[in-house]
Amino acid sequence: MLIDFCEVVQELLPSGGRFARLGGEEFAAIIPARAGEAWIWCERVRLAVQRSQPDSIAYSVSIGFAASTHTETRFDVLLALADEALYRAKASGRNRTEQYLSLFTAS
């Protein structure tokens, strides 16, 4: 499943994008896109995985992502925010994409 997943993502990875395994079943991608475009890309990956059935075995993926803003661009912080969104995706039923959205807005 991990190899198939990597192949699916590599096929869909936009030019300038980077993809890596963090460990276990966790991966990270950095793509040059705005939040809305990132959402679309994540959904393309999720749906492609859903259609992929290596050795007739169906599997799914939960995706959490965070978009860089003018206030936050550090990779370690964005990765932690994406991880929060990932846990929300898992808690909300899995096989879904969730974006990290701050509960607070700057005034």
Biopython code that builds the backbone (N, CA, C, O; Angstrom):
import numpy as np
from Bio.PDB.StructureBuilder import StructureBuilder

atoms = [
    (1, "MET", "N", (0.822, -1.176, 0.000)),
    (1, "MET", "CA", (0.000, 0.000, 0.000)),
    (1, "MET", "C", (0.877, 1.255, 0.000)),
    (1, "MET", "O", (0.575, 2.224, -0.696)),
    (2, "LEU", "N", (1.956, 1.236, 0.778)),
    (2, "LEU", "CA", (2.819, 2.410, 0.845)),
    (2, "LEU", "C", (3.443, 2.722, -0.514)),
    (2, "LEU", "O", (3.525, 3.885, -0.909)),
    (3, "ILE", "N", (3.876, 1.698, -1.218)),
    (3, "ILE", "CA", (4.475, 1.909, -2.542)),
    (3, "ILE", "C", (3.426, 2.455, -3.498)),
    (3, "ILE", "O", (3.696, 3.402, -4.236)),
    (4, "ASP", "N", (2.241, 1.872, -3.493)),
    (4, "ASP", "CA", (1.173, 2.348, -4.361)),
    (4, "ASP", "C", (0.840, 3.799, -4.042)),
    (4, "ASP", "O", (0.689, 4.614, -4.952)),
    (5, "PHE", "N", (0.724, 4.125, -2.769)),
    (5, "PHE", "CA", (0.413, 5.495, -2.364)),
    (5, "PHE", "C", (1.472, 6.460, -2.890)),
    (5, "PHE", "O", (1.140, 7.513, -3.434)),
    (6, "CYS", "N", (2.729, 6.108, -2.730)),
    (6, "CYS", "CA", (3.816, 6.967, -3.216)),
    (6, "CYS", "C", (3.738, 7.158, -4.724)),
    (6, "CYS", "O", (3.981, 8.257, -5.223)),
    (7, "GLU", "N", (3.408, 6.115, -5.443)),
    (7, "GLU", "CA", (3.277, 6.217, -6.896)),
    (7, "GLU", "C", (2.121, 7.143, -7.283)),
    (7, "GLU", "O", (2.248, 7.941, -8.211)),
    (8, "VAL", "N", (1.004, 7.037, -6.578)),
    (8, "VAL", "CA", (-0.148, 7.901, -6.845)),
    (8, "VAL", "C", (0.244, 9.360, -6.618)),
    (8, "VAL", "O", (-0.022, 10.211, -7.466)),
    (9, "VAL", "N", (0.869, 9.650, -5.490)),
    (9, "VAL", "CA", (1.235, 11.029, -5.168)),
    (9, "VAL", "C", (2.260, 11.555, -6.157)),
    (9, "VAL", "O", (2.125, 12.678, -6.643)),
    (10, "GLN", "N", (3.281, 10.769, -6.465)),
    (10, "GLN", "CA", (4.316, 11.222, -7.398)),
    (10, "GLN", "C", (3.711, 11.570, -8.753)),
    (10, "GLN", "O", (4.141, 12.526, -9.398)),
    (11, "GLU", "N", (2.721, 10.802, -9.185)),
    (11, "GLU", "CA", (2.070, 11.062, -10.467)),
    (11, "GLU", "C", (1.323, 12.395, -10.461)),
    (11, "GLU", "O", (1.243, 13.070, -11.488)),
    (12, "LEU", "N", (0.780, 12.769, -9.312)),
    (12, "LEU", "CA", (-0.022, 13.990, -9.200)),
    (12, "LEU", "C", (0.757, 15.193, -8.672)),
    (12, "LEU", "O", (0.236, 16.309, -8.673)),
    (13, "LEU", "N", (1.970, 14.990, -8.233)),
    (13, "LEU", "CA", (2.770, 16.066, -7.634)),
    (13, "LEU", "C", (3.044, 17.163, -8.665)),
    (13, "LEU", "O", (3.578, 16.886, -9.739)),
    (14, "PRO", "N", (2.680, 18.406, -8.341)),
    (14, "PRO", "CA", (2.914, 19.484, -9.304)),
    (14, "PRO", "C", (4.405, 19.828, -9.421)),
    (14, "PRO", "O", (5.207, 19.495, -8.549)),
    (15, "SER", "N", (4.743, 20.489, -10.498)),
    (15, "SER", "CA", (6.112, 20.938, -10.701)),
    (15, "SER", "C", (6.533, 21.811, -9.517)),
    (15, "SER", "O", (5.788, 22.697, -9.098)),
    (16, "GLY", "N", (7.701, 21.563, -8.994)),
    (16, "GLY", "CA", (8.184, 22.324, -7.841)),
    (16, "GLY", "C", (7.737, 21.750, -6.512)),
    (16, "GLY", "O", (8.155, 22.237, -5.461)),
    (17, "GLY", "N", (6.893, 20.721, -6.534)),
    (17, "GLY", "CA", (6.418, 20.086, -5.307)),
    (17, "GLY", "C", (7.438, 19.104, -4.760)),
    (17, "GLY", "O", (8.277, 18.584, -5.496)),
    (18, "ARG", "N", (7.356, 18.861, -3.478)),
    (18, "ARG", "CA", (8.227, 17.897, -2.805)),
    (18, "ARG", "C", (7.360, 16.976, -1.962)),
    (18, "ARG", "O", (6.347, 17.392, -1.401)),
    (19, "PHE", "N", (7.780, 15.706, -1.881)),
    (19, "PHE", "CA", (7.004, 14.692, -1.170)),
    (19, "PHE", "C", (7.974, 13.773, -0.444)),
    (19, "PHE", "O", (8.981, 13.354, -1.013)),
    (20, "ALA", "N", (7.673, 13.458, 0.817)),
    (20, "ALA", "CA", (8.572, 12.601, 1.596)),
    (20, "ALA", "C", (7.790, 11.825, 2.648)),
    (20, "ALA", "O", (6.741, 12.262, 3.121)),
    (21, "ARG", "N", (8.320, 10.684, 2.994)),
    (21, "ARG", "CA", (7.763, 9.881, 4.079)),
    (21, "ARG", "C", (8.371, 10.374, 5.378)),
    (21, "ARG", "O", (9.589, 10.499, 5.500)),
    (22, "LEU", "N", (7.505, 10.655, 6.354)),
    (22, "LEU", "CA", (7.969, 11.107, 7.664)),
    (22, "LEU", "C", (8.275, 9.924, 8.565)),
    (22, "LEU", "O", (9.132, 10.009, 9.444)),
    (23, "GLY", "N", (7.580, 8.831, 8.346)),
    (23, "GLY", "CA", (7.754, 7.634, 9.158)),
    (23, "GLY", "C", (6.440, 6.882, 9.239)),
    (23, "GLY", "O", (5.366, 7.478, 9.160)),
    (24, "GLY", "N", (6.530, 5.585, 9.395)),
    (24, "GLY", "CA", (5.310, 4.788, 9.489)),
    (24, "GLY", "C", (4.426, 5.018, 8.289)),
    (24, "GLY", "O", (4.841, 4.805, 7.150)),
    (25, "GLU", "N", (3.211, 5.451, 8.541)),
    (25, "GLU", "CA", (2.251, 5.719, 7.476)),
    (25, "GLU", "C", (1.989, 7.210, 7.327)),
    (25, "GLU", "O", (0.924, 7.607, 6.855)),
    (26, "GLU", "N", (2.942, 8.033, 7.723)),
    (26, "GLU", "CA", (2.770, 9.484, 7.625)),
    (26, "GLU", "C", (3.720, 10.064, 6.592)),
    (26, "GLU", "O", (4.901, 9.724, 6.541)),
    (27, "PHE", "N", (3.168, 10.954, 5.766)),
    (27, "PHE", "CA", (3.903, 11.581, 4.685)),
    (27, "PHE", "C", (3.664, 13.079, 4.731)),
    (27, "PHE", "O", (2.716, 13.548, 5.360)),
    (28, "ALA", "N", (4.529, 13.823, 4.063)),
    (28, "ALA", "CA", (4.351, 15.268, 3.940)),
    (28, "ALA", "C", (4.625, 15.670, 2.499)),
    (28, "ALA", "O", (5.491, 15.106, 1.828)),
    (29, "ALA", "N", (3.878, 16.643, 2.048)),
    (29, "ALA", "CA", (4.096, 17.211, 0.715)),
    (29, "ALA", "C", (4.141, 18.720, 0.856)),
    (29, "ALA", "O", (3.389, 19.315, 1.629)),
    (30, "ILE", "N", (5.018, 19.313, 0.109)),
    (30, "ILE", "CA", (5.077, 20.773, 0.011)),
    (30, "ILE", "C", (4.774, 21.079, -1.445)),
    (30, "ILE", "O", (5.481, 20.634, -2.349)),
    (31, "ILE", "N", (3.715, 21.842, -1.657)),
    (31, "ILE", "CA", (3.368, 22.174, -3.033)),
    (31, "ILE", "C", (3.210, 23.690, -3.161)),
    (31, "ILE", "O", (2.699, 24.348, -2.254)),
    (32, "PRO", "N", (3.650, 24.233, -4.287)),
    (32, "PRO", "CA", (3.511, 25.670, -4.518)),
    (32, "PRO", "C", (2.088, 25.993, -4.977)),
    (32, "PRO", "O", (1.802, 26.013, -6.175)),
    (33, "ALA", "N", (1.212, 26.241, -4.022)),
    (33, "ALA", "CA", (-0.192, 26.496, -4.360)),
    (33, "ALA", "C", (-0.852, 27.292, -3.247)),
    (33, "ALA", "O", (-0.420, 27.247, -2.095)),
    (34, "ARG", "N", (-1.891, 28.012, -3.596)),
    (34, "ARG", "CA", (-2.712, 28.700, -2.594)),
    (34, "ARG", "C", (-3.609, 27.661, -1.923)),
    (34, "ARG", "O", (-3.719, 26.527, -2.390)),
    (35, "ALA", "N", (-4.239, 28.055, -0.834)),
    (35, "ALA", "CA", (-5.039, 27.115, -0.039)),
    (35, "ALA", "C", (-6.097, 26.392, -0.874)),
    (35, "ALA", "O", (-6.249, 25.177, -0.749)),
    (36, "GLY", "N", (-6.820, 27.107, -1.709)),
    (36, "GLY", "CA", (-7.863, 26.477, -2.523)),
    (36, "GLY", "C", (-7.303, 25.471, -3.510)),
    (36, "GLY", "O", (-7.883, 24.408, -3.727)),
    (37, "GLU", "N", (-6.166, 25.816, -4.109)),
    (37, "GLU", "CA", (-5.512, 24.897, -5.041)),
    (37, "GLU", "C", (-4.969, 23.685, -4.293)),
    (37, "GLU", "O", (-5.010, 22.566, -4.805)),
    (38, "ALA", "N", (-4.462, 23.905, -3.087)),
    (38, "ALA", "CA", (-3.949, 22.805, -2.271)),
    (38, "ALA", "C", (-5.082, 21.844, -1.913)),
    (38, "ALA", "O", (-4.904, 20.626, -1.945)),
    (39, "TRP", "N", (-6.246, 22.398, -1.572)),
    (39, "TRP", "CA", (-7.416, 21.563, -1.264)),
    (39, "TRP", "C", (-7.751, 20.670, -2.456)),
    (39, "TRP", "O", (-7.980, 19.472, -2.296)),
    (40, "ILE", "N", (-7.778, 21.259, -3.652)),
    (40, "ILE", "CA", (-8.092, 20.495, -4.864)),
    (40, "ILE", "C", (-7.060, 19.391, -5.081)),
    (40, "ILE", "O", (-7.418, 18.257, -5.401)),
    (41, "TRP", "N", (-5.784, 19.719, -4.907)),
    (41, "TRP", "CA", (-4.730, 18.716, -5.089)),
    (41, "TRP", "C", (-4.888, 17.583, -4.078)),
    (41, "TRP", "O", (-4.787, 16.411, -4.440)),
    (42, "CYS", "N", (-5.132, 17.923, -2.822)),
    (42, "CYS", "CA", (-5.317, 16.890, -1.787)),
    (42, "CYS", "C", (-6.489, 15.985, -2.138)),
    (42, "CYS", "O", (-6.406, 14.767, -1.978)),
    (43, "GLU", "N", (-7.570, 16.569, -2.612)),
    (43, "GLU", "CA", (-8.740, 15.771, -2.995)),
    (43, "GLU", "C", (-8.429, 14.885, -4.200)),
    (43, "GLU", "O", (-8.908, 13.754, -4.276)),
    (44, "ARG", "N", (-7.634, 15.389, -5.136)),
    (44, "ARG", "CA", (-7.240, 14.548, -6.277)),
    (44, "ARG", "C", (-6.458, 13.331, -5.789)),
    (44, "ARG", "O", (-6.675, 12.212, -6.254)),
    (45, "VAL", "N", (-5.554, 13.564, -4.855)),
    (45, "VAL", "CA", (-4.773, 12.457, -4.292)),
    (45, "VAL", "C", (-5.708, 11.482, -3.585)),
    (45, "VAL", "O", (-5.629, 10.274, -3.809)),
    (46, "ARG", "N", (-6.586, 11.995, -2.740)),
    (46, "ARG", "CA", (-7.492, 11.133, -1.980)),
    (46, "ARG", "C", (-8.360, 10.288, -2.904)),
    (46, "ARG", "O", (-8.521, 9.088, -2.681)),
    (47, "LEU", "N", (-8.918, 10.906, -3.934)),
    (47, "LEU", "CA", (-9.785, 10.177, -4.854)),
    (47, "LEU", "C", (-8.998, 9.183, -5.705)),
    (47, "LEU", "O", (-9.503, 8.101, -6.002)),
    (48, "ALA", "N", (-7.784, 9.524, -6.098)),
    (48, "ALA", "CA", (-6.948, 8.591, -6.859)),
    (48, "ALA", "C", (-6.592, 7.372, -6.011)),
    (48, "ALA", "O", (-6.566, 6.249, -6.512)),
    (49, "VAL", "N", (-6.322, 7.594, -4.741)),
    (49, "VAL", "CA", (-6.034, 6.483, -3.830)),
    (49, "VAL", "C", (-7.268, 5.611, -3.685)),
    (49, "VAL", "O", (-7.171, 4.384, -3.680)),
    (50, "GLN", "N", (-8.410, 6.232, -3.569)),
    (50, "GLN", "CA", (-9.668, 5.488, -3.413)),
    (50, "GLN", "C", (-9.921, 4.588, -4.625)),
    (50, "GLN", "O", (-10.447, 3.485, -4.479)),
    (51, "ARG", "N", (-9.549, 5.058, -5.824)),
    (51, "ARG", "CA", (-9.728, 4.257, -7.048)),
    (51, "ARG", "C", (-8.646, 3.193, -7.209)),
    (51, "ARG", "O", (-8.859, 2.181, -7.877)),
    (52, "SER", "N", (-7.496, 3.422, -6.600)),
    (52, "SER", "CA", (-6.378, 2.487, -6.741)),
    (52, "SER", "C", (-6.629, 1.261, -5.871)),
    (52, "SER", "O", (-6.977, 1.379, -4.696)),
    (53, "GLN", "N", (-6.452, 0.102, -6.453)),
    (53, "GLN", "CA", (-6.657, -1.127, -5.692)),
    (53, "GLN", "C", (-5.565, -2.129, -6.054)),
    (53, "GLN", "O", (-5.818, -3.110, -6.754)),
    (54, "PRO", "N", (-4.347, -1.874, -5.570)),
    (54, "PRO", "CA", (-3.265, -2.816, -5.886)),
    (54, "PRO", "C", (-3.574, -4.194, -5.306)),
    (54, "PRO", "O", (-3.999, -4.316, -4.158)),
    (55, "ASP", "N", (-3.357, -5.211, -6.107)),
    (55, "ASP", "CA", (-3.648, -6.590, -5.684)),
    (55, "ASP", "C", (-5.083, -6.736, -5.186)),
    (55, "ASP", "O", (-5.355, -7.536, -4.290)),
    (56, "SER", "N", (-6.002, -5.963, -5.768)),
    (56, "SER", "CA", (-7.433, -5.990, -5.423)),
    (56, "SER", "C", (-7.710, -5.639, -3.968)),
    (56, "SER", "O", (-8.695, -6.098, -3.390)),
    (57, "ILE", "N", (-6.841, -4.828, -3.380)),
    (57, "ILE", "CA", (-7.027, -4.390, -1.993)),
    (57, "ILE", "C", (-7.345, -2.898, -2.000)),
    (57, "ILE", "O", (-6.528, -2.080, -2.422)),
    (58, "ALA", "N", (-8.536, -2.558, -1.529)),
    (58, "ALA", "CA", (-8.933, -1.155, -1.461)),
    (58, "ALA", "C", (-8.379, -0.528, -0.185)),
    (58, "ALA", "O", (-8.333, -1.167, 0.866)),
    (59, "TYR", "N", (-7.964, 0.715, -0.293)),
    (59, "TYR", "CA", (-7.525, 1.458, 0.889)),
    (59, "TYR", "C", (-7.872, 2.925, 0.702)),
    (59, "TYR", "O", (-8.214, 3.354, -0.400)),
    (60, "SER", "N", (-7.783, 3.682, 1.763)),
    (60, "SER", "CA", (-8.120, 5.104, 1.700)),
    (60, "SER", "C", (-7.045, 5.912, 2.412)),
    (60, "SER", "O", (-6.134, 5.361, 3.032)),
    (61, "VAL", "N", (-7.173, 7.228, 2.308)),
    (61, "VAL", "CA", (-6.206, 8.118, 2.936)),
    (61, "VAL", "C", (-6.947, 9.296, 3.572)),
    (61, "VAL", "O", (-7.917, 9.814, 3.018)),
    (62, "SER", "N", (-6.476, 9.694, 4.720)),
    (62, "SER", "CA", (-6.947, 10.912, 5.371)),
    (62, "SER", "C", (-5.850, 11.943, 5.201)),
    (62, "SER", "O", (-4.672, 11.633, 5.373)),
    (63, "ILE", "N", (-6.229, 13.176, 4.861)),
    (63, "ILE", "CA", (-5.248, 14.216, 4.572)),
    (63, "ILE", "C", (-5.545, 15.449, 5.409)),
    (63, "ILE", "O", (-6.684, 15.910, 5.479)),
    (64, "GLY", "N", (-4.518, 15.969, 6.034)),
    (64, "GLY", "CA", (-4.597, 17.249, 6.723)),
    (64, "GLY", "C", (-3.583, 18.173, 6.093)),
    (64, "GLY", "O", (-2.461, 17.760, 5.801)),
    (65, "PHE", "N", (-3.971, 19.438, 5.875)),
    (65, "PHE", "CA", (-3.010, 20.372, 5.305)),
    (65, "PHE", "C", (-3.143, 21.751, 5.918)),
    (65, "PHE", "O", (-4.185, 22.115, 6.462)),
    (66, "ALA", "N", (-2.073, 22.500, 5.819)),
    (66, "ALA", "CA", (-2.039, 23.886, 6.269)),
    (66, "ALA", "C", (-1.408, 24.705, 5.161)),
    (66, "ALA", "O", (-0.492, 24.242, 4.481)),
    (67, "ALA", "N", (-1.894, 25.909, 4.981)),
    (67, "ALA", "CA", (-1.369, 26.789, 3.938)),
    (67, "ALA", "C", (-0.520, 27.878, 4.582)),
    (67, "ALA", "O", (-0.843, 28.393, 5.653)),
    (68, "SER", "N", (0.554, 28.208, 3.914)),
    (68, "SER", "CA", (1.418, 29.288, 4.378)),
    (68, "SER", "C", (0.676, 30.611, 4.252)),
    (68, "SER", "O", (-0.028, 30.853, 3.271)),
    (69, "THR", "N", (0.841, 31.451, 5.245)),
    (69, "THR", "CA", (0.223, 32.776, 5.222)),
    (69, "THR", "C", (1.304, 33.821, 5.443)),
    (69, "THR", "O", (2.470, 33.493, 5.661)),
    (70, "HIS", "N", (0.906, 35.064, 5.385)),
    (70, "HIS", "CA", (1.885, 36.126, 5.637)),
    (70, "HIS", "C", (2.388, 36.097, 7.078)),
    (70, "HIS", "O", (3.447, 36.648, 7.378)),
    (71, "THR", "N", (1.633, 35.456, 7.967)),
    (71, "THR", "CA", (2.063, 35.398, 9.369)),
    (71, "THR", "C", (2.803, 34.113, 9.718)),
    (71, "THR", "O", (3.530, 34.073, 10.710)),
    (72, "GLU", "N", (2.630, 33.061, 8.920)),
    (72, "GLU", "CA", (3.301, 31.799, 9.243)),
    (72, "GLU", "C", (3.840, 31.120, 7.995)),
    (72, "GLU", "O", (3.089, 30.744, 7.096)),
    (73, "THR", "N", (5.172, 30.972, 7.959)),
    (73, "THR", "CA", (5.802, 30.325, 6.818)),
    (73, "THR", "C", (6.804, 29.256, 7.248)),
    (73, "THR", "O", (7.360, 28.567, 6.393)),
    (74, "ARG", "N", (7.048, 29.100, 8.554)),
    (74, "ARG", "CA", (8.029, 28.108, 9.015)),
    (74, "ARG", "C", (7.495, 26.699, 8.815)),
    (74, "ARG", "O", (6.362, 26.388, 9.181)),
    (75, "PHE", "N", (8.338, 25.849, 8.224)),
    (75, "PHE", "CA", (7.938, 24.483, 7.906)),
    (75, "PHE", "C", (7.502, 23.713, 9.145)),
    (75, "PHE", "O", (6.475, 23.035, 9.110)),
    (76, "ASP", "N", (8.254, 23.799, 10.237)),
    (76, "ASP", "CA", (7.909, 23.015, 11.423)),
    (76, "ASP", "C", (6.543, 23.399, 11.980)),
    (76, "ASP", "O", (5.801, 22.538, 12.452)),
    (77, "VAL", "N", (6.208, 24.677, 11.930)),
    (77, "VAL", "CA", (4.903, 25.128, 12.423)),
    (77, "VAL", "C", (3.799, 24.670, 11.471)),
    (77, "VAL", "O", (2.761, 24.175, 11.910)),
    (78, "LEU", "N", (4.024, 24.838, 10.174)),
    (78, "LEU", "CA", (3.018, 24.396, 9.195)),
    (78, "LEU", "C", (2.781, 22.890, 9.281)),
    (78, "LEU", "O", (1.648, 22.429, 9.147)),
    (79, "LEU", "N", (3.843, 22.132, 9.502)),
    (79, "LEU", "CA", (3.709, 20.680, 9.638)),
    (79, "LEU", "C", (2.865, 20.332, 10.870)),
    (79, "LEU", "O", (2.023, 19.437, 10.807)),
    (80, "ALA", "N", (3.083, 21.023, 11.973)),
    (80, "ALA", "CA", (2.291, 20.784, 13.187)),
    (80, "ALA", "C", (0.820, 21.148, 12.966)),
    (80, "ALA", "O", (-0.072, 20.450, 13.448)),
    (81, "LEU", "N", (0.571, 22.233, 12.242)),
    (81, "LEU", "CA", (-0.810, 22.635, 11.956)),
    (81, "LEU", "C", (-1.491, 21.626, 11.033)),
    (81, "LEU", "O", (-2.659, 21.291, 11.228)),
    (82, "ALA", "N", (-0.758, 21.144, 10.032)),
    (82, "ALA", "CA", (-1.305, 20.120, 9.137)),
    (82, "ALA", "C", (-1.608, 18.844, 9.911)),
    (82, "ALA", "O", (-2.596, 18.164, 9.633)),
    (83, "ASP", "N", (-0.758, 18.517, 10.883)),
    (83, "ASP", "CA", (-0.975, 17.332, 11.707)),
    (83, "ASP", "C", (-2.273, 17.467, 12.512)),
    (83, "ASP", "O", (-3.014, 16.496, 12.664)),
    (84, "GLU", "N", (-2.546, 18.673, 13.026)),
    (84, "GLU", "CA", (-3.814, 18.908, 13.735)),
    (84, "GLU", "C", (-4.998, 18.654, 12.796)),
    (84, "GLU", "O", (-5.985, 18.028, 13.182)),
    (85, "ALA", "N", (-4.884, 19.142, 11.576)),
    (85, "ALA", "CA", (-5.961, 18.939, 10.602)),
    (85, "ALA", "C", (-6.107, 17.461, 10.259)),
    (85, "ALA", "O", (-7.222, 16.976, 10.068)),
    (86, "LEU", "N", (-4.991, 16.744, 10.179)),
    (86, "LEU", "CA", (-5.032, 15.305, 9.905)),
    (86, "LEU", "C", (-5.800, 14.567, 11.000)),
    (86, "LEU", "O", (-6.631, 13.710, 10.701)),
    (87, "TYR", "N", (-5.532, 14.887, 12.250)),
    (87, "TYR", "CA", (-6.235, 14.211, 13.341)),
    (87, "TYR", "C", (-7.724, 14.546, 13.317)),
    (87, "TYR", "O", (-8.550, 13.710, 13.685)),
    (88, "ARG", "N", (-8.074, 15.754, 12.890)),
    (88, "ARG", "CA", (-9.487, 16.111, 12.747)),
    (88, "ARG", "C", (-10.125, 15.287, 11.628)),
    (88, "ARG", "O", (-11.267, 14.845, 11.752)),
    (89, "ALA", "N", (-9.382, 15.081, 10.530)),
    (89, "ALA", "CA", (-9.891, 14.254, 9.423)),
    (89, "ALA", "C", (-10.134, 12.829, 9.895)),
    (89, "ALA", "O", (-11.155, 12.228, 9.559)),
    (90, "LYS", "N", (-9.217, 12.292, 10.660)),
    (90, "LYS", "CA", (-9.384, 10.926, 11.173)),
    (90, "LYS", "C", (-10.559, 10.840, 12.137)),
    (90, "LYS", "O", (-11.331, 9.882, 12.096)),
    (91, "ALA", "N", (-10.696, 11.834, 12.998)),
    (91, "ALA", "CA", (-11.769, 11.830, 13.987)),
    (91, "ALA", "C", (-13.138, 12.049, 13.343)),
    (91, "ALA", "O", (-14.164, 11.689, 13.920)),
    (92, "SER", "N", (-13.151, 12.640, 12.144)),
    (92, "SER", "CA", (-14.408, 12.938, 11.456)),
    (92, "SER", "C", (-14.855, 11.835, 10.509)),
    (92, "SER", "O", (-15.790, 12.026, 9.731)),
    (93, "GLY", "N", (-14.204, 10.697, 10.567)),
    (93, "GLY", "CA", (-14.653, 9.567, 9.775)),
    (93, "GLY", "C", (-13.649, 9.029, 8.773)),
    (93, "GLY", "O", (-13.958, 8.076, 8.058)),
    (94, "ARG", "N", (-12.475, 9.598, 8.697)),
    (94, "ARG", "CA", (-11.419, 9.133, 7.787)),
    (94, "ARG", "C", (-11.792, 9.318, 6.325)),
    (94, "ARG", "O", (-12.911, 9.714, 5.999)),
    (95, "ASN", "N", (-10.829, 9.022, 5.445)),
    (95, "ASN", "CA", (-11.006, 9.151, 4.002)),
    (95, "ASN", "C", (-11.560, 10.521, 3.633)),
    (95, "ASN", "O", (-12.561, 10.634, 2.926)),
    (96, "ARG", "N", (-10.890, 11.557, 4.125)),
    (96, "ARG", "CA", (-11.322, 12.935, 3.878)),
    (96, "ARG", "C", (-10.135, 13.875, 3.951)),
    (96, "ARG", "O", (-9.060, 13.505, 4.423)),
    (97, "THR", "N", (-10.339, 15.087, 3.481)),
    (97, "THR", "CA", (-9.324, 16.139, 3.526)),
    (97, "THR", "C", (-9.798, 17.223, 4.474)),
    (97, "THR", "O", (-10.947, 17.661, 4.407)),
    (98, "GLU", "N", (-8.911, 17.653, 5.353)),
    (98, "GLU", "CA", (-9.221, 18.748, 6.266)),
    (98, "GLU", "C", (-8.096, 19.774, 6.211)),
    (98, "GLU", "O", (-6.918, 19.416, 6.190)),
    (99, "GLN", "N", (-8.467, 21.047, 6.187)),
    (99, "GLN", "CA", (-7.495, 22.131, 6.237)),
    (99, "GLN", "C", (-7.436, 22.675, 7.649)),
    (99, "GLN", "O", (-8.456, 22.775, 8.331)),
    (100, "TYR", "N", (-6.222, 23.030, 8.088)),
    (100, "TYR", "CA", (-6.106, 23.698, 9.376)),
    (100, "TYR", "C", (-6.666, 25.095, 9.221)),
    (100, "TYR", "O", (-6.240, 25.855, 8.351)),
    (101, "LEU", "N", (-7.622, 25.428, 10.068)),
    (101, "LEU", "CA", (-8.192, 26.776, 10.082)),
    (101, "LEU", "C", (-8.110, 27.295, 11.498)),
    (101, "LEU", "O", (-8.601, 26.657, 12.429)),
    (102, "SER", "N", (-7.498, 28.440, 11.665)),
    (102, "SER", "CA", (-7.371, 29.044, 12.991)),
    (102, "SER", "C", (-8.737, 29.474, 13.483)),
    (102, "SER", "O", (-9.565, 29.950, 12.706)),
    (103, "LEU", "N", (-8.969, 29.307, 14.770)),
    (103, "LEU", "CA", (-10.222, 29.774, 15.374)),
    (103, "LEU", "C", (-10.200, 31.270, 15.600)),
    (103, "LEU", "O", (-11.231, 31.884, 15.875)),
    (104, "PHE", "N", (-9.010, 31.856, 15.481)),
    (104, "PHE", "CA", (-8.862, 33.291, 15.729)),
    (104, "PHE", "C", (-8.458, 33.986, 14.442)),
    (104, "PHE", "O", (-7.682, 33.458, 13.645)),
    (105, "THR", "N", (-8.991, 35.165, 14.258)),
    (105, "THR", "CA", (-8.591, 35.966, 13.097)),
    (105, "THR", "C", (-7.881, 37.210, 13.584)),
    (105, "THR", "O", (-8.213, 37.762, 14.632)),
    (106, "ALA", "N", (-6.912, 37.638, 12.821)),
    (106, "ALA", "CA", (-6.174, 38.844, 13.198)),
    (106, "ALA", "C", (-7.057, 40.067, 13.021)),
    (106, "ALA", "O", (-7.843, 40.152, 12.078)),
    (107, "SER", "N", (-6.914, 41.021, 13.948)),
    (107, "SER", "CA", (-7.716, 42.236, 13.799)),
    (107, "SER", "C", (-6.893, 43.356, 13.254)),
    (107, "SER", "O", (-7.403, 44.459, 13.061)),
]
sb = StructureBuilder()
sb.init_structure("model")
sb.init_model(0)
sb.init_chain("A")
sb.init_seg("    ")
for serial, (resi, resn, name, xyz) in enumerate(atoms, 1):
    if name == "N":
        sb.init_residue(resn, " ", resi, " ")
    sb.init_atom(name, np.array(xyz, "f"), 0.0, 1.0, " ", f" {name:<3s}", serial, name[0])
structure = sb.get_structure()
